[in-house]
């Protein structure tokens, strides 16, 4: 049996991680946006990684690096033992097009919630549509979204959310960038489901959590705000 922390880390990896295996090396990567997600990786992901991976495998603590030219804050580790460990948990190397939710996760609701939090924190989004029924529409209709070219993963997420009592919706796949695979999308859109998701699963990524907190404070959220702008309004700086 794996820990709940490791379940979340697996979701984080499937969302924003990568394993690359060649004849010359085995590389593990996880990271995020330098401006929007540095805090998330410093204060949360790195702690999970050190506890659940590095300590168990008797490795030194991880060290992230900034890559300003690409806007990435990432962790690159060239270590076959680490890549083998993740793959033993049901994580794909290379393309994640055939990735599914590992069976060990699907068997336990607590594991599933932690996995989904990690996945939505990294590869998901919360945004606020306009209420078109009002005379002066404002962005006050929350939607939680996860899109991926990994069709089986999205179907697993859809079924898992239903298993946990939510009422998600699958969108019709659409073609992504030119010569790319179709994007499959699952939405949590009912007001009650949104509130329950935040209560039972929640966000650890401040990029998402500050959107929700600001929406709860003022009843709407203007699109395209930055995490720094939201934190200033919330008095978190």
C-alpha positions as CSV (number, residue, x, y, z in Angstrom):
1,X,0.0,0.0,0.0
2,X,1.3,3.4,-0.9
3,X,0.8,6.6,1.2
4,X,-1.7,9.3,0.5
5,X,1.3,11.7,-0.1
6,X,2.7,9.5,-2.7
7,X,-0.7,9.2,-4.4
8,X,-0.8,13.0,-4.7
9,X,2.8,13.1,-6.0
10,X,1.8,10.6,-8.7
11,X,-1.0,12.9,-9.7
12,X,1.4,15.8,-9.8
13,X,3.8,13.8,-12.0
14,X,1.1,12.7,-14.5
15,X,0.1,16.4,-14.7
16,X,3.4,18.1,-15.1
17,X,6.1,15.5,-15.0
18,X,8.1,13.4,-17.5
19,X,10.2,10.3,-17.6
20,X,12.7,10.0,-20.5
21,X,14.6,6.7,-21.0
22,X,17.4,6.4,-23.6
23,X,20.4,4.1,-24.0
24,X,22.6,6.8,-22.4
25,X,20.5,8.0,-19.5
26,X,17.3,7.8,-17.4
27,X,15.8,11.2,-16.7
28,X,13.1,12.3,-14.3
29,X,11.5,15.8,-14.6
30,X,8.7,17.7,-12.8
31,X,8.1,21.4,-12.8
32,X,5.9,24.4,-13.5
33,X,5.6,28.0,-14.5
34,X,8.4,30.1,-13.1
35,X,6.1,33.1,-12.3
36,X,2.9,31.4,-11.2
37,X,4.0,28.1,-9.6
38,X,7.4,28.5,-8.0
39,X,5.7,28.9,-4.5
40,X,3.7,25.7,-5.1
41,X,6.9,23.7,-5.9
42,X,9.0,25.2,-3.2
43,X,6.4,24.9,-0.4
44,X,4.6,21.7,-1.3
45,X,5.9,19.5,-4.2
46,X,9.5,19.5,-3.1
47,X,8.5,18.5,0.4
48,X,6.4,15.6,-0.9
49,X,9.2,14.5,-3.2
50,X,11.9,14.6,-0.6
51,X,9.7,12.6,1.9
52,X,8.2,10.1,-0.5
53,X,11.0,9.5,-3.0
54,X,14.4,10.9,-1.9
55,X,14.3,9.8,1.7
56,X,12.9,6.3,0.9
57,X,15.6,5.8,-1.7
58,X,18.4,7.3,0.4
59,X,19.0,10.2,-2.0
60,X,20.0,13.8,-1.4
61,X,17.2,16.4,-1.2
62,X,16.0,17.7,-4.5
63,X,17.1,21.1,-5.8
64,X,14.9,23.0,-8.3
65,X,16.4,25.4,-10.9
66,X,15.1,28.4,-12.6
67,X,15.0,28.5,-16.4
68,X,14.1,32.1,-17.3
69,X,14.5,31.6,-21.1
70,X,11.6,29.1,-21.1
71,X,9.8,30.4,-18.0
72,X,10.1,27.1,-16.3
73,X,10.9,26.2,-12.7
74,X,12.0,22.6,-12.8
75,X,13.6,19.6,-11.3
76,X,15.7,17.4,-13.5
77,X,17.2,14.2,-12.0
78,X,19.3,11.7,-13.9
79,X,18.8,8.6,-11.9
80,X,17.6,5.2,-13.1
81,X,16.5,4.1,-9.6
82,X,14.1,7.0,-9.4
83,X,12.7,6.5,-12.9
84,X,12.3,2.8,-12.3
85,X,10.5,3.5,-9.0
86,X,7.9,5.7,-10.6
87,X,7.4,3.3,-13.5
88,X,6.8,0.5,-11.0
89,X,3.9,2.5,-9.7
90,X,2.2,2.5,-13.1
91,X,3.6,5.8,-14.5
92,X,4.4,5.8,-18.2
93,X,7.8,6.8,-19.6
94,X,7.9,8.9,-22.7
95,X,4.5,9.9,-24.1
96,X,1.7,9.9,-21.7
97,X,-0.9,9.3,-24.4
98,X,-1.8,5.9,-23.0
99,X,-1.5,6.9,-19.3
100,X,-4.4,5.8,-17.0
101,X,-5.0,6.3,-13.3
102,X,-2.9,3.5,-11.7
103,X,-5.0,0.7,-10.3
104,X,-3.5,1.0,-6.8
105,X,-5.0,4.5,-6.7
106,X,-8.4,3.7,-8.0
107,X,-9.0,1.1,-5.2
108,X,-9.1,3.6,-2.4
109,X,-11.2,6.8,-2.2
110,X,-8.7,8.7,0.0
111,X,-5.9,7.9,-2.4
112,X,-8.0,8.9,-5.3
113,X,-8.8,12.3,-3.8
114,X,-5.1,13.0,-3.2
115,X,-4.2,11.8,-6.7
116,X,-6.9,14.0,-8.2
117,X,-5.7,17.0,-6.2
118,X,-2.2,16.6,-7.6
119,X,-3.4,16.1,-11.1
120,X,-5.8,19.1,-11.1
121,X,-3.3,21.3,-9.3
122,X,-0.8,20.8,-12.1
123,X,-2.7,20.1,-15.3
124,X,-6.1,21.4,-14.4
125,X,-7.6,24.9,-14.1
126,X,-10.4,26.8,-12.4
127,X,-11.9,29.7,-14.3
128,X,-15.0,31.9,-14.0
129,X,-17.5,32.2,-16.9
130,X,-19.9,35.2,-17.2
131,X,-23.5,34.8,-16.1
132,X,-25.2,35.6,-19.4
133,X,-28.7,35.8,-17.8
134,X,-27.8,39.1,-16.1
135,X,-28.1,42.6,-17.6
136,X,-24.5,43.3,-16.8
137,X,-22.7,39.9,-16.9
138,X,-19.7,39.4,-14.6
139,X,-17.4,36.4,-14.3
140,X,-19.0,34.7,-11.4
141,X,-19.7,31.1,-12.6
142,X,-16.9,28.8,-11.5
143,X,-15.8,25.8,-13.6
144,X,-13.0,23.3,-12.8
145,X,-11.5,21.9,-16.0
146,X,-9.0,19.2,-16.9
147,X,-7.9,18.7,-20.5
148,X,-5.5,16.1,-21.9
149,X,-4.6,14.2,-25.0
150,X,-4.5,11.1,-22.8
151,X,-8.0,9.8,-23.5
152,X,-7.9,6.9,-21.1
153,X,-6.8,9.2,-18.3
154,X,-9.7,11.6,-18.8
155,X,-12.2,8.8,-18.9
156,X,-10.7,7.4,-15.6
157,X,-10.9,10.9,-14.0
158,X,-14.5,11.2,-15.2
159,X,-15.5,7.8,-13.7
160,X,-13.5,8.5,-10.5
161,X,-15.3,11.8,-10.0
162,X,-18.6,10.0,-10.4
163,X,-17.5,7.4,-7.9
164,X,-16.7,10.1,-5.4
165,X,-20.3,11.6,-5.8
166,X,-19.7,14.4,-8.3
167,X,-21.5,15.0,-11.5
168,X,-18.8,15.8,-14.1
169,X,-19.3,16.3,-17.8
170,X,-17.2,15.1,-20.7
171,X,-16.7,17.6,-23.6
172,X,-16.5,16.5,-27.2
173,X,-12.8,16.1,-28.1
174,X,-11.3,18.9,-30.1
175,X,-8.2,19.1,-32.2
176,X,-5.3,20.7,-30.4
177,X,-2.3,22.3,-32.1
178,X,-1.6,21.3,-35.7
179,X,-0.5,17.7,-36.0
180,X,-1.2,17.1,-32.3
181,X,-3.6,14.5,-30.8
182,X,-7.2,15.4,-30.0
183,X,-7.7,17.0,-26.5
184,X,-10.2,15.3,-24.2
185,X,-11.8,17.3,-21.4
186,X,-13.7,16.7,-18.2
187,X,-15.5,19.5,-16.4
188,X,-16.9,20.0,-12.9
189,X,-19.5,22.7,-13.4
190,X,-22.4,22.4,-10.9
191,X,-22.2,24.9,-8.1
192,X,-22.7,22.3,-5.4
193,X,-20.0,20.1,-6.9
194,X,-17.5,23.0,-7.1
195,X,-18.1,23.7,-3.4
196,X,-17.7,20.0,-2.5
197,X,-14.6,19.6,-4.6
198,X,-12.9,22.5,-2.8
199,X,-14.0,21.1,0.6
200,X,-13.1,17.5,0.0
201,X,-10.2,17.7,-2.4
202,X,-9.1,21.3,-2.6
203,X,-6.1,23.1,-4.1
204,X,-2.6,23.2,-2.8
205,X,-1.4,25.2,-5.8
206,X,-1.7,28.9,-5.0
207,X,-2.2,29.6,-8.7
208,X,-5.7,28.0,-8.3
209,X,-6.4,28.6,-4.6
210,X,-6.0,32.4,-4.9
211,X,-8.6,32.4,-7.7
212,X,-11.1,30.6,-5.5
213,X,-10.4,32.7,-2.4
214,X,-10.7,36.0,-4.3
215,X,-13.9,34.8,-5.9
216,X,-15.3,34.0,-2.5
217,X,-14.3,37.4,-1.2
218,X,-15.7,39.6,-4.0
219,X,-18.2,37.3,-5.7
220,X,-16.5,37.3,-9.1
221,X,-13.1,37.1,-10.7
222,X,-11.8,39.1,-13.6
223,X,-10.0,36.9,-16.2
224,X,-6.2,37.0,-16.8
225,X,-5.2,38.2,-13.3
226,X,-1.8,37.1,-12.1
227,X,-1.1,35.3,-8.8
228,X,0.7,38.4,-7.5
229,X,-2.3,40.6,-8.3
230,X,-4.7,38.2,-6.5
231,X,-2.5,37.9,-3.5
232,X,-2.3,41.7,-3.2
233,X,-6.1,42.0,-3.2
234,X,-6.4,39.2,-0.7
235,X,-3.8,40.9,1.6
236,X,-1.4,37.9,1.3
237,X,1.6,40.1,0.5
